[in-house]
Amino acid sequence: MRNRYLERLYARRAELESKLELHIARYCFGDEEVDDGTEVDLQNRIDEVTDEIAALEKHHDF
């Protein structure tokens, strides 16, 4: 059960990182509309998932 949950967390983090990369790329190509706090929100969500992954890995040897 925990392995599946951890796998889902890894997948979720990868998804969020991809969205962040796309967001940054759009900003670099001059889309001013993207400077709306999305980058900070995505980074915060990535940090939360990363913290949860670290906590699970610390308490269980995966």
Residue pairs with C-beta under 8 A, 6 or more apart in sequence:
2 56
2 60
2 62
3 62
5 56
6 53
6 56
6 57
6 62
9 49
9 52
9 53
9 56
10 53
12 49
13 46
13 49
13 50
13 53
16 42
16 45
16 46
16 49
17 46
19 42
20 39
20 42
20 43
20 46
23 34
23 38
23 39
23 42
24 39
26 34
27 34
27 35
27 39
56 62
